[in-house]
Amino acid sequence: MTVRKKVKKHTAKPAPLTAQEKVSRYMRGNKSRDTKPELLLRRTLWHNGLRGYRVHWHKAPGKPDICFPARRLAIFVHGCFWHRCPYCQPAFPKSNLRFWEEKFTNNQLRDEHNRMLYREAGWQRVVIWECQLYQDLSACLELIKTLHRGVPASWEVAA
């Protein structure tokens, strides 16, 4: 029985990424669903007995992150950067300003359009900002519990 030596193949190392390529790679990694804040809220709801929700329910306008169809309650977990949080006011990107202004404006217009659709349909719609979840998760949970129990249809929440 002869022993063969392993031959190492020399491969060229890839060229280092430019700053633009790095940013592009990071942006491609951003997800639209099952984000960390969304998973945190879903886990908290589950552990506190609020079950029976649908995730990204396609029958509701704008596919809310969490939806209780029987309660007519839609919960949107907004990322502070992407939806331009009024509380923490995240920094604006420094390059490609026209693209980012258009992107953020379109996101906010879509959010406003969805808000009107929920109002017309008689649903309760809650917006929970990413920073609110991390600062006071229990207050967000209490708000959702209150709405889940039922409140007058005229009461709208824009947390």
N, C-alpha and C positions, 0 to 999 in steps of 0.2 A: 504494500500500500504506500503510494507516494503522496506526499503532502504538497499541495500547490500553494504557491505564494500569491497573496492578493496583490494585485497591481493597482496602485492608486492612480486614478485619472485626474489629471490637473484640469480643473475647470476655471475659467476666468471669472473673477468676481464681477457681479453686475455693477454698473456705474452708479454712484450715489444719486439719489433723487434730488431734483431741484426743489426749491421752496414751493413753486406752483404745483408740481407733481405731488408733493406731500399733502398740500391742502386739498387737492383733488381726491387723493386716496382717503383722507379723513372724511370728507364730505360724502363720498360714496358709502362709507360705513354707517352713516346716520340712517336710522330706520324710521318708518312711519307708524309702525305698530309694535306692541310688546316692548315699549321703552322701559327704562328703569323706573321712572315715576309712575307709569301706568301699572307695572307689575307690583310695585309697592302698594298702590291703592287697592288693587284687586286682592292682594294677599290680606290686607287689613280688613277689607269688607268680608272676605271669606271667614277669617278668624273671629269676626264679630257677629257671625250668623246672618249676614246679608247675602243670601245666595239666590240663585235663580236669575242672575243677570246674563245678558248676552254680550259677547265681545265683538265689537265692530259689526253690529247688526246692520245688514245691508238694506233692510226695509225702512229704516229710519233715515231722515234726511242727514246727509253728511257723515253717515256711518259713525255714530258716537263710539268713543273708546269703551264705555260701559253703558249698557242700556237695560232698564227694567221695563219691558214692554207692557206687562200687566199694570204697572203703576204709572205708565206714561212718563217715565223719568229718564232723561238722557244726561250722561255725564261725559264731559270732554276734559281730558287732561292736556292742557296746553303747555308746550315747552316755552320757556321764557324767551329764548333767542328767536325761535321761528315765528312766534305770534306777537312779539314785541310787548312783553309784560309791562303794564303800567306801574307795577310796584317796584321791581328791581331795576328797570330800565337798562337792559344789557347793552354793552358797547356795540357800535355799528362797525361792520367790516371796513377796513381802510382802503382796500383795492376793489376795483370793478364796481364802483358805487351805483352806477345806473342799473346794473343787473340786480343788486341787492335791494335797492329801493323798489323796483318793480316786483321782485319776489315777495317782499314783506307787505307791500300794498295789496297784491293779489291774495295773500293769505288772510289779511284783515278783511278784505271785501268778501271773501268766501265765508269767513266766520260770521260776518254781519248778515249775509244772505241766509245762512243756516239758522241764525237766531230768529229771523223773520218767519221762516218756514215752521219752526217749532211753535212760535207764538200763534200763528194761524191755525195750526193743528191742535192747539190746546194742550201741548205737552209742557212739562217742567224741564228746563234746561239749566244745567249747572256747569260752569266753567271753573275748573280747579287749576290754578297755576302751579307749575313745577316748584317754584320757590315757596308757595304756601304749604305744599306737601312736606317739604323738608323742614320748614319752620314750625308748623303746628299741625301735625297729622291728626291729632285727636279732634281739633276743631273742624277739620274737613270731614271727618267721620261723623261727628254729631250733626253737621249740616245735612249730610246725605241720609242719616237715620231719620231726621225730622221730615225731610221730603219723602222718604220711603213710607213713613207712617201716613202721610197724606196731609196736604195743606190746601187752602182755597186756591182755585184755579187761577185767580187773578194775581197771585203772588209769583213773581219771577225772580230768579236768583242769577246774579252775575257776580259771582265771588271773585 
